Amino acid sequence: MVWEDDVMKSNIRLYGPSIDRGLEALSDLVKELGKVYPYGDMIAHIVSTIDPNVDLLTGRMIGGGEFRLGEYDFIVDWQEPPNAEQVRGLIRRIDRALLYTGCRYTITTTD
């Protein structure tokens, strides 16, 4: 059983000019990552290798994400501790999601 405190989180702080559009883009990203595809692990790895834009392995590791008030604007929950490549995969996805919003961000992954 994984307790809420044991879940690793990627904490994202957004910087303007359009934080609202950035939050919307991050919410859409988490919904996209949460989609379940009917692929086995081997096929998911092959698809992710051939087309890095389709990162099925990182997507499976994301447990959800939410807008927060406080120090960070958005928090992504990991279902299990990610390795460095999985965090980098998330960063690539965030970069693409925020590309046309005008937002910049910082990300900190902690347990």
Buried (B, 14 or more C-beta within 10 A) or exposed (E): EEEEEEBBBBBBBBEEEBBEBBBBBBBEBBEEBEEEEEBEEEEBEEBBEEEEEBBBBBBBBBBBBEEEEEEBBBBBBBEEEBEEEBBEBBBBBBEEBBEEBEBEBEBEBEE
